[in-house]
Amino acid sequence: MTDGPRLIIFLGALLLLLGLLWAFAPGTLKALFGWFGHLPGDINHQSGNTFVFIPWVSMLVLSVVLSLLSAVFGMFR
């Protein structure tokens, strides 16, 4: 099997797992991802009716973690 279908199967299984956690244990996802958007450097600004939320430090951390995982497991060769 080539890498494309394997990646789609992996992402589907991951989404299924996250959906099951969200449906049957919503507190678990809050515990796992409660840090997202609350790191120092994330932009959260509200002025009148305008709300701006830019979690750039959280996305940077997520990118580094996913890059390390893909390097360790060799998924994207």
C-alpha positions in Angstrom: 0.0 0.0 0.0 1.3 3.4 -0.9 1.6 6.3 1.6 -1.5 8.2 0.5 -4.1 5.6 1.5 -2.2 4.7 4.7 -2.3 8.4 5.7 -6.0 8.7 5.0 -6.7 5.6 7.0 -4.6 6.9 9.9 -6.3 10.3 9.9 -9.8 8.6 9.7 -9.0 6.4 12.7 -7.6 9.5 14.6 -10.8 11.5 13.8 -12.9 8.5 14.9 -11.1 8.3 18.2 -11.4 12.0 18.8 -15.1 11.9 18.0 -15.7 9.1 20.4 -13.8 10.9 23.2 -15.8 14.0 22.5 -19.1 12.2 22.6 -18.5 10.0 25.6 -15.9 11.8 27.7 -16.0 15.6 26.9 -13.9 16.4 30.0 -11.1 14.3 28.6 -10.6 16.5 25.5 -10.7 19.6 27.7 -8.0 18.1 29.9 -5.9 17.2 26.8 -6.3 20.4 24.8 -7.2 23.0 27.5 -3.8 24.6 27.0 -4.5 25.4 23.3 -5.0 29.2 22.8 -3.9 30.0 26.4 -0.1 30.1 25.9 1.9 33.2 26.4 2.1 34.9 23.0 -1.3 33.9 21.7 -3.2 36.9 20.6 -6.7 37.4 22.1 -8.2 40.8 21.7 -11.8 42.1 22.1 -12.9 45.6 21.3 -16.6 46.4 21.1 -18.2 43.9 18.7 -14.8 42.8 17.3 -13.0 39.7 18.6 -9.6 38.6 17.3 -8.1 35.3 18.3 -4.7 34.2 16.8 -3.2 31.2 18.6 0.2 31.5 16.8 2.3 30.2 19.7 -0.1 27.2 20.2 0.1 26.5 16.5 3.9 26.7 16.6 4.0 24.1 19.5 1.5 21.9 17.6 3.6 22.1 14.5 6.8 21.1 16.3 5.1 18.2 18.0 3.6 16.9 14.8 6.9 17.3 12.9 8.7 15.3 15.6 6.1 12.6 15.6 6.3 12.3 11.8 10.1 12.1 12.0 10.0 9.5 14.7 7.3 7.3 13.0 8.5 8.0 9.4 5.0 8.6 8.1 5.8 11.2 5.5 8.7 9.8 3.4 
